[in-house]
Amino acid sequence: MNSSKQLSVPVVVAGIALVGGGMFWVGRSQAPNPISSPMATKAEPSRDGEHTEDEHEEHEEHGEEAIHFTPEGMKSAGVQVATVTLQPQLAGLPFNGAVEVSPDHVARVASVVSGRIVRLNVALGSRVRQGQVLAMVESRSVGEAQAAYGQAQARLQNARSNYDVVKRQAKAGVFSRAPLETARRAQSDALAEVRASETALRSAQVALDNVTRLARSGSYSQPALESSRNQYATALEEVQSASAAFDSAEAATKSAASELARRRQIAAGGGYVSRPVEEAKRVLVAAQSARATAQSEVATTRANLSRARSLSVEGLVSTRDLETAQTASQTAQSRLEVAESDERTATLELERQQKLATSNAAGNAEVGEAEARLSSSQAEVRSRKAQLQKAREALKLANTSLNRERQVSSGGIANRREETQARANLENARTSLSKARLTLSVTTSALKRETAIFRQNLNDTSQIQAAQATLVSARSDMEAAQSTLRLLQASPGSSAIIPLKAPLAGIVQERNVAQGESIEADKNLFTIANLDIVHVDMFLPERDIAKVGLGSPVNIVVDAVPGRSFDGTIELIHTELDTKTRTVEAHAEIANPGMLRPGMFARGVIRTGSSSMALLVPTDAVQDLEGKKVVFVAGEKAGEFVAREVTIGTPANGNVAVKTGLKPGEKVVVKGAFMVKAQAMKAELGHEH
């Protein structure tokens, strides 16, 4: 920007000299008398070398020599004159600022997967449309997802074919015998269980007889005493181990506190890079898979419930079986609702992590992890302390038990206890036999029921429902694979190459990737800026903050686009005051017709109040001459102009207020002032020679 400004100064001077020289040549070539030239000329002195009385008075009034244009010269130079009047001017706050890219109109494009750039379609500075393909990325992750989609598609096709086959087989009665055979095996197993339980009962009776004989001989006292001694030794070892663990936990707590301090220091310096997005994606995929599994389970349990209800109507299943099927269906539905909730939560978490990807969330996460670790270590200290206390209490109990067993051993209590246990085992064997006989009765009834079902061919419906459940599960797997591909921005059934598209129309400001380069997921590859709307940043003095609000109109001018102003509104006012400068930063949103560029210096006015009267002239009427702001005031004679120094306000809407140097009713050059300035400079150069 500075180099362009330095270059523009000599170019403007050279242009002025060239225009002035051309006008001088035209005047000299058209008429030998300079006064009759159609272009402007300096007032000529009298023949005897002295000024006339009128000229002397005029020079005393204006302080400078007048510049003359003939009517033809004014017309060819495009010079127009207008009378200066008081006009209403809105009150406003002037400011200086810089044109910046609007944050809401900038997009940073990254790939959701790692891979390799196989094609680049845009270069730095290219103008792109929304949705235009910027590059093509070849990714192993996409390839694996496409393979999973192909497998799911094949499973779905197989499930459909199997469903059709099952319906044909059911129609032919193929499935009628299998449940009957299962019922027969169950009845046979129950009968074998009854026989085994009878054998166990006899064994328990024999064991009771043996225990009674051994107890009378006092054979059970010594083992219990030895066991108590072993328990006491074990409890003592646990106290020692718990004490060592407690000391280790305290050391870990100190280490966690040091680690927390270190991470806080690193986070304060911005040393962490946030990468939780990958984890959020992984959790989302897992949640989607869990939801698909839950959907399959719901379909299966519903089919079983429907079958149980139909059999219940026929009186072929018990109420307990029907209630079991209903409970299984409700449980599966609850799992599906939990899985869907987990999927929504994972989706929201992924969106949140993507928004936080450019922030310092990683540093906060690292510090949070260290804080959690310190908290966990402190909890571990408390837990270890509790374990140590528990171990000490267990040692007391073991010591008490040892003393008791010593007393038991001396009193023969262990023998009576063993005899009691043997009697309890006998009762358990009798209970098991009763249960086995009940199971035999149930399986015998089931066999009778399945025999009736076989004779009525009711099992075909069950097989069809199972095949349908498999089809539903395969369809769910297919939908999950499609969801995964959509998450990776890939089209199902296509290749392992995905497009990177422009999220908005604009200009490519950054391109951080080359053809064939390997990239990581979430790396910023392109930055696209839409310059239809730009921002101008400014700083408002503390005393003027209350005068400005959101939506306040703004008008700016830039040196790079002379004679043109741009309108906008205040879009953001920061809430914090800079205590050093006593200012608040604000941002204006400006509509850009294509002339504004980021980095341009801007001057403007914020409209804050009602209108006031001021002398307004077009901004082009004010020219820089010899380091001063001047306007060209029309003299008493036609085509006569004099440069008048003025002080001006801030330009707005193509006009500028003249504070001093002009009076209402005076006539000034409003168009072609640059040509008058060129003639004035040419005349000055001629006067010096």
Residue pairs with C-beta under 8 A, 6 or more apart in sequence:
1 599
1 600
1 601
5 559
16 677
16 678
16 681
17 681
17 682
19 675
19 678
20 678
20 679
20 681
20 682
20 685
21 682
23 39
23 40
23 77
23 675
23 678
23 679
23 682
24 39
24 682
24 686
26 37
26 38
26 39
27 34
27 37
27 38
27 39
27 41
27 73
28 34
28 37
30 37
30 38
31 37
31 38
34 41
34 44
35 41
35 44
35 68
36 70
37 70
37 73
38 70
38 71
38 72
38 73
38 76
39 69
39 70
39 73
39 76
39 77
39 679
40 67
40 68
40 69
40 70
40 73
40 77
40 639
40 641
40 676
40 679
40 683
41 67
41 68
41 683
42 65
42 66
42 67
42 68
42 683
42 686
42 687
43 51
43 55
43 65
43 66
43 68
45 51
46 52
51 59
58 66
58 635
58 636
59 65
59 66
62 633
62 635
62 642
62 644
64 642
64 643
65 642
65 683
65 687
66 635
66 640
66 641
66 642
67 632
67 640
67 641
67 642
67 643
67 676
67 679
67 680
67 683
68 637
68 639
68 640
68 641
69 77
69 79
69 639
69 640
69 641
69 676
69 679
70 639
71 638
71 639
73 79
73 639
74 639
74 672
77 672
77 675
77 676
77 679
78 671
78 672
78 675
79 669
79 671
79 672
79 673
79 675
79 676
80 669
80 670
80 671
80 672
81 634
81 667
81 668
81 669
81 670
82 667
82 668
82 670
83 665
83 666
83 667
84 615
84 617
84 658
84 662
84 663
84 664
84 665
84 666
84 667
84 668
85 615
85 664
85 665
86 613
86 614
86 615
86 664
87 613
87 614
87 615
87 616
88 611
88 612
88 613
88 614
89 611
89 612
89 613
89 614
89 616
89 657
90 607
90 609
90 610
90 611
90 612
90 652
91 607
91 608
91 609
91 610
91 611
91 612
92 555
92 605
92 606
92 607
92 608
92 609
92 650
92 652
93 540
93 544
93 547
93 548
93 605
93 606
93 608
94 603
94 604
94 605
94 649
94 650
95 538
95 539
95 540
95 603
95 604
95 605
95 606
96 538
96 601
96 602
96 603
96 604
97 536
97 537
97 538
97 556
97 588
97 601
97 602
97 603
97 604
98 536
98 537
98 599
98 600
98 601
98 602
99 534
99 535
99 536
99 558
99 590
99 596
99 597
99 598
99 599
99 600
99 601
99 602
100 534
100 535
100 536
100 537
100 598
100 599
101 509
101 529
101 531
101 534
101 535
101 598
102 530
102 533
102 534
102 535
102 589
103 535
104 533
105 504
105 506
105 529
105 530
105 531
105 532
105 533
106 527
106 528
106 529
106 530
107 502
107 503
107 504
107 506
107 527
107 528
108 358
108 524
108 526
108 527
108 528
109 134
109 500
109 501
109 502
109 503
109 524
109 525
109 526
109 527
109 528
110 521
110 522
110 523
110 524
110 525
111 137
111 139
111 498
111 500
111 519
111 521
111 522
111 523
111 525
112 281
112 487
112 488
112 489
112 521
112 522
113 137
113 139
113 141
113 142
113 488
113 498
113 521
114 139
114 140
114 141
114 518
114 519
114 520
114 521
115 137
115 138
115 139
115 140
115 141
115 142
115 518
115 519
116 137
116 138
116 139
116 516
116 517
116 518
116 519
117 135
117 136
117 137
117 138
117 513
117 514
117 515
117 516
117 517
117 518
117 519
118 136
118 137
118 138
118 497
118 516
119 135
119 136
119 515
120 134
120 135
120 511
120 513
120 514
120 515
121 132
121 133
121 134
121 135
121 136
122 128
122 132
122 134
122 135
122 508
122 511
122 526
123 508
123 511
124 508
124 509
124 510
124 511
125 507
125 508
126 507
126 508
127 505
127 506
127 507
127 508
128 134
128 502
128 505
128 506
128 507
128 508
128 528
129 502
129 505
130 502
130 503
130 504
130 505
131 501
131 502
132 501
132 502
133 499
133 500
133 501
134 499
134 500
134 501
134 502
134 508
134 525
134 526
135 499
135 500
135 513
135 525
135 526
136 497
136 498
136 499
136 500
137 497
137 498
137 499
137 500
137 519
138 496
138 497
139 488
139 496
139 497
139 498
140 496
141 488
142 485
142 488
142 490
142 496
142 497
142 498
143 495
143 496
145 481
145 484
145 485
145 488
145 490
146 485
146 490
146 492
146 493
146 494
146 495
146 496
148 481
148 484
149 478
149 481
149 482
149 484
149 485
149 492
149 493
150 493
151 481
152 474
152 477
152 478
152 480
152 481
153 478
153 481
153 493
155 474
155 477
155 478
156 471
156 474
156 475
156 477
156 478
158 474
159 467
159 470
159 471
159 473
159 474
159 475
160 471
160 474
162 467
162 470
162 471
163 464
163 467
163 468
163 470
163 471
166 175
166 463
166 464
166 466
166 467
167 464
167 467
169 175
169 463
170 460
170 461
170 463
170 464
171 460
173 457
173 460
175 459
175 460
175 462
175 463
176 453
176 454
176 457
176 459
176 460
177 454
178 459
179 450
179 453
179 454
179 459
179 462
180 447
180 450
180 451
180 453
180 454
182 450
183 443
183 446
183 447
183 449
183 450
183 451
184 447
186 443
186 446
186 447
187 440
187 443
187 444
187 446
187 447
189 443
190 436
190 439
190 440
190 442
190 443
190 444
191 440
193 436
193 439
193 440
194 433
194 436
194 437
194 439
194 440
196 436
197 429
197 432
197 433
197 435
197 436
197 437
198 433
200 429
200 432
200 433
201 426
201 429
201 430
201 432
201 433
203 429
204 422
204 425
204 426
204 428
204 429
205 426
207 422
207 425
207 426
208 419
208 422
208 423
208 425
208 426
210 422
211 418
211 419
211 421
211 422
212 419
212 422
214 220
214 415
214 418
215 415
215 416
215 418
215 419
216 415
218 412
218 415
219 415
220 414
220 415
220 417
220 418
221 408
221 409
221 412
221 413
221 414
221 415
222 409
223 414
224 405
224 408
224 409
224 414
224 417
225 402
225 405
225 406
225 408
225 409
227 405
228 398
228 401
228 402
228 404
228 405
228 406
229 402
231 398
231 401
231 402
232 395
232 398
232 399
232 401
232 402
234 398
235 391
235 394
235 395
235 397
235 398
235 399
236 395
236 398
238 391
238 394
238 395
239 388
239 391
239 392
239 394
239 395
241 391
242 384
242 387
242 388
242 390
242 391
242 392
243 388
245 384
245 387
245 388
246 381
246 384
246 385
246 387
246 388
248 384
249 377
249 380
249 381
249 383
249 384
250 381
252 377
252 380
252 381
253 374
253 377
253 378
253 380
253 381
255 377
256 370
256 373
256 374
256 376
256 377
256 378
257 374
259 370
259 373
259 374
260 367
260 370
260 371
260 373
260 374
262 370
263 366
263 367
263 369
263 370
264 367
264 370
266 272
266 363
266 366
267 360
267 363
267 364
267 366
267 367
270 360
270 363
271 363
272 360
272 362
272 363
272 365
272 366
273 362
274 353
274 356
274 357
274 359
274 360
274 361
274 362
274 363
274 365
275 362
275 522
276 353
276 356
276 361
276 362
276 365
277 350
277 353
277 354
277 357
277 521
277 522
278 521
278 522
279 353
280 346
280 349
280 350
280 352
280 353
280 354
281 350
281 487
283 346
283 349
283 350
284 343
284 346
284 347
284 349
284 350
284 487
285 484
285 487
286 346
287 339
287 342
287 343
287 345
287 346
288 343
288 346
288 480
288 483
288 484
289 480
290 339
290 342
290 343
291 336
291 339
291 340
291 342
291 343
291 480
292 473
292 476
292 477
292 479
292 480
293 339
293 476
294 332
294 335
294 336
294 338
294 339
294 340
295 336
295 472
295 473
295 476
296 469
296 472
296 473
296 476
297 332
297 335
297 336
298 329
298 332
298 333
298 335
298 336
299 468
299 469
299 472
299 473
300 332
300 466
300 469
300 473
301 325
301 328
301 329
301 331
301 332
301 333
302 329
302 332
303 465
303 466
303 468
303 469
304 325
304 328
304 329
304 465
305 325
305 326
305 328
305 329
306 465
307 325
307 461
307 462
307 465
308 317
308 321
308 322
308 325
308 326
309 322
309 325
310 461
311 317
311 453
311 458
312 319
312 321
312 322
314 458
316 449
316 452
316 453
316 458
317 449
353 361
357 522
405 414
407 413
408 414
453 459
481 492
482 492
485 491
485 492
488 498
489 498
489 499
490 498
500 525
500 526
502 526
502 528
503 528
504 528
504 530
505 530
506 528
506 529
506 530
506 531
507 528
507 529
507 530
507 531
508 526
508 527
508 528
509 527
509 528
509 529
510 524
510 526
510 527
511 525
511 526
512 523
512 524
512 525
512 526
513 519
513 525
513 526
519 525
529 598
531 592
531 594
531 596
531 597
531 598
532 591
532 592
533 589
533 590
533 591
533 592
534 589
534 590
534 592
534 596
534 598
535 571
535 587
535 588
535 589
535 590
536 554
536 556
536 568
536 587
536 588
536 590
536 602
536 604
537 585
537 586
537 587
538 585
538 586
538 587
538 588
538 604
539 578
539 581
539 583
539 584
539 585
539 586
540 548
540 573
540 583
540 584
540 585
540 586
541 582
541 583
542 577
542 582
542 583
542 584
544 608
545 573
545 584
547 606
547 608
547 609
548 570
548 573
548 586
548 606
548 608
549 570
549 573
550 569
550 570
550 571
550 572
550 573
551 569
551 570
552 569
552 570
552 606
552 607
552 608
553 567
553 568
553 569
553 606
553 607
554 567
554 568
554 569
554 570
554 588
554 590
554 604
554 605
554 606
554 607
555 565
555 566
555 567
555 568
555 604
555 605
555 607
555 652
555 653
556 565
556 566
556 568
556 588
556 590
556 602
556 603
556 604
557 564
557 565
557 566
557 602
557 603
557 604
557 619
557 651
557 652
558 566
558 595
558 596
558 600
558 601
558 602
558 603
559 600
559 601
560 595
560 597
560 600
561 595
561 596
562 619
562 620
563 619
563 620
563 654
564 595
564 654
565 619
565 651
565 652
565 653
565 654
566 590
566 591
566 592
566 593
566 595
566 596
567 590
567 591
567 653
568 588
568 589
568 590
568 591
569 588
569 589
570 586
570 587
570 588
570 589
570 606
571 587
571 588
571 589
572 586
572 587
573 584
573 586
574 584
574 585
574 586
575 584
576 584
577 583
577 584
578 584
578 585
588 604
588 606
590 596
603 650
603 651
604 650
604 652
605 650
605 652
614 649
614 657
614 658
615 657
615 658
615 662
615 664
616 655
616 656
616 657
616 658
617 631
617 655
617 656
617 658
617 662
617 668
617 670
618 654
618 655
618 656
618 670
618 671
619 651
619 654
619 655
619 656
620 670
620 671
620 673
620 674
621 631
621 632
621 668
621 669
621 670
621 671
621 673
622 629
622 630
622 631
622 646
622 648
622 656
622 658
622 673
623 629
623 630
623 631
623 632
623 673
623 674
623 676
623 677
624 630
625 643
625 677
625 680
625 681
628 645
629 645
629 646
629 647
629 648
630 643
630 644
630 645
630 646
630 677
631 643
631 644
631 646
631 658
631 661
631 662
631 668
631 669
631 673
632 641
632 642
632 643
632 644
632 668
632 669
632 673
632 676
632 677
632 680
633 641
633 642
633 643
633 644
633 662
633 666
633 667
633 668
634 640
634 641
634 666
634 667
634 668
634 669
635 641
635 642
641 669
641 676
643 677
643 680
644 661
644 662
644 668
645 661
646 658
646 659
646 660
646 661
646 662
647 658
647 659
647 660
647 661
648 656
648 657
648 658
648 659
649 656
649 657
649 658
649 659
650 656
662 668
669 676
